[in-house]
């Protein structure tokens, strides 16, 4: 009896090599901050805010790094993780305060319509400056006014550069008002007088006396600008 041979089983298919994985794409923009970086940023900000308050109330010379650390709830040596010295901390208070003031002033002016009258542009500058002087994050301005000489020469030059850019935005506005006859004084001198008068509000203004920053801005306009 002849046996029928079974057909050979088909060969198993050779395993396919998976295609190489594409390299992970790097997300566009800045990488997200880690929780540690965010916490460090918050603690650095807290140190600057407390330092500004203590420099203002006690004076720079009378305030120690230990005082600042205690106010934030840190160990006495912890501030040196963020700042090299007390002088470095004072400089950071002024430098970052002026940078933020410059940015917010730019945003306030860019929000105006192109055909905004020039007097309204000055009022916007004045109102913004009162916010810088008297608003919730205004601690750096009084410190800058009273502790300017406590900076080193290099630090003063650095902060002066930002301050000059901030004040330069006022120049064309005052020059235009002068050309229209609404500003009687020389624009360069008027700018110095205006900043001096606005800064003095730090000494006497209190919202508890019933005047808002908008009303204060209107009073400043009435003082500086002539209406026909």
Secondary structure, DSSP 8 states (H G I E B T S, - for coil): ---------------------------SSS----HHHHHHHHHHHHHHHHHHHHHHHH-TTT--HHHHHHHHT--TTGGGGT-SSHHHHHHHHHHHHHHHHHHHHHHHHHTS-TT--HHHHHHHHHHHHHHHHHSTT-HHHHHHHHSGGGS-HHHHHHHHHHHHHHHHHHHHHHHHHHHHTS--S-HHHHHHHHHHHHHHHHHH--GGGT--HHHHHHHHHHHH----
